[in-house]
Amino acid sequence: MNLKHLNYFYQLSIHQHYGKAAKACFITQPTLSACIHSLEKELGVGLVVRDKHFIGLTEEGYLLAKFAEQTLTAQASFSQALSLYRGELSGLLRIAVVPQSSTEIIEHITNFKSRYKNVKIRLNVMQNSSVIQQLKAHQIDLAVAFRQSFSEENLAEFNVHSIGATEIALLVAKDKKHDFAENSKWTLVDLKKTPLALLSPEMQFRQTLDKQFESFGIYPKVEFETDSLFHLVSAVTKMKLAAIVSLNTAKVLAQDHPLIYYKLDCQSLGETAIFHRKKHVSPVIDKFIQTLL
């Protein structure tokens, strides 16, 4: 069985769409279809229910998808182990980060890359729900996410490495600091009349923040919402709104933009942790976790 064709089929089982699967494999859709047909002919069974578009997998297709996941994961782990045995670890490490998580992941990646220069890093930003789904589907290797978003059932499937509480800060333009400097300890209650720019309501950080506002009986004056940190900064610098972000994010932004931040004196927004599957821990994942401990 051709491992490349097996991977094409596995990507189709994940994406449930020929075009998306072909894009993930960096091939054309006709090439993907031809390879799936070839695999079906080799195995002597139908793997895909077809019409004009992808409908689903056959029972044999679901069986092969499970086998493909195990086989491709083992193959990638073996390649990494072999490279480590030869003296220089290589491979791909896929990391997902939930926006506003408390760690500065680039620092950890820099430390890791200083030791393992031949490992390629792929970093994506996504929401907690997508993190759980993609960890289970072996589409990512590690995730930096909010622990409270994982059910006990989900937590049982992953190794969890706590990296601390998510503290928050008020972020304002430097030329607006005179409006805030008098109060050395700002709380959410102090901000009930402050025009705010916040992250979008569907984001985990915002949902947890809203619950804290609600616990004080406060309905914040939100004038701008976005899922983009770039546009949030623009709202602060150009629209002169105040933003609430994680303390680590505020520290980084204040270094690169004309901004100033004030740590908010309130309960943290929960615990941030690094998650990875308990099964199929590849050498690259193992070495990255070791650099954190």
Rosetta blueprint (number, residue, H / E / L):
1 M L
2 N L
3 L H
4 K H
5 H H
6 L H
7 N H
8 Y H
9 F H
10 Y H
11 Q H
12 L H
13 S H
14 I H
15 H H
16 Q L
17 H L
18 Y H
19 G H
20 K H
21 A H
22 A H
23 K H
24 A H
25 C H
26 F L
27 I L
28 T L
29 Q H
30 P H
31 T H
32 L H
33 S H
34 A H
35 C H
36 I H
37 H H
38 S H
39 L H
40 E H
41 K H
42 E H
43 L H
44 G L
45 V L
46 G L
47 L L
48 V E
49 V E
50 R E
51 D L
52 K L
53 H L
54 F E
55 I E
56 G E
57 L E
58 T L
59 E H
60 E H
61 G H
62 Y H
63 L H
64 L H
65 A H
66 K H
67 F H
68 A H
69 E H
70 Q H
71 T H
72 L H
73 T H
74 A H
75 Q H
76 A H
77 S H
78 F H
79 S H
80 Q H
81 A H
82 L H
83 S H
84 L H
85 Y H
86 R L
87 G L
88 E L
89 L L
90 S L
91 G E
92 L E
93 L E
94 R E
95 I E
96 A E
97 V E
98 V L
99 P L
100 Q L
101 S L
102 S L
103 T L
104 E L
105 I H
106 I H
107 E H
108 H H
109 I H
110 T H
111 N H
112 F H
113 K H
114 S H
115 R H
116 Y L
117 K L
118 N L
119 V E
120 K E
121 I E
122 R E
123 L E
124 N E
125 V E
126 M L
127 Q L
128 N H
129 S H
130 S H
131 V H
132 I H
133 Q H
134 Q H
135 L H
136 K H
137 A L
138 H L
139 Q L
140 I L
141 D L
142 L E
143 A E
144 V E
145 A E
146 F E
147 R H
148 Q H
149 S H
150 F L
151 S L
152 E H
153 E H
154 N H
155 L H
156 A L
157 E L
158 F E
159 N E
160 V E
161 H E
162 S E
163 I E
164 G E
165 A E
166 T L
167 E L
168 I E
169 A E
170 L E
171 L E
172 V E
173 A E
174 K H
175 D H
176 K H
177 K H
178 H H
179 D H
180 F L
181 A L
182 E L
183 N L
184 S L
185 K L
186 W E
187 T L
188 L L
189 V H
190 D H
191 L H
192 K L
193 K L
194 T L
195 P L
196 L E
197 A E
198 L E
199 L E
200 S L
201 P L
202 E L
203 M L
204 Q H
205 F H
206 R H
207 Q H
208 T H
209 L H
210 D H
211 K H
212 Q H
213 F H
214 E H
215 S H
216 F L
217 G L
218 I L
219 Y L
220 P L
221 K L
222 V E
223 E E
224 F E
225 E E
226 T E
227 D L
228 S L
229 L H
230 F H
231 H H
232 L H
233 V H
234 S H
235 A H
236 V H
237 T H
238 K L
239 M L
240 K L
241 L L
242 A E
243 A E
244 I E
245 V E
246 S E
247 L H
248 N H
249 T H
250 A H
251 K H
252 V H
253 L H
254 A H
255 Q H
256 D H
257 H L
258 P L
259 L E
260 I E
261 Y E
262 Y E
263 K E
264 L E
265 D L
266 C L
267 Q L
268 S L
269 L L
270 G L
271 E E
272 T E
273 A E
274 I E
275 F E
276 H E
277 R E
278 K L
279 K L
280 H L
281 V L
282 S L
283 P H
284 V H
285 I H
286 D H
287 K H
288 F H
289 I H
290 Q H
291 T H
292 L H
293 L L
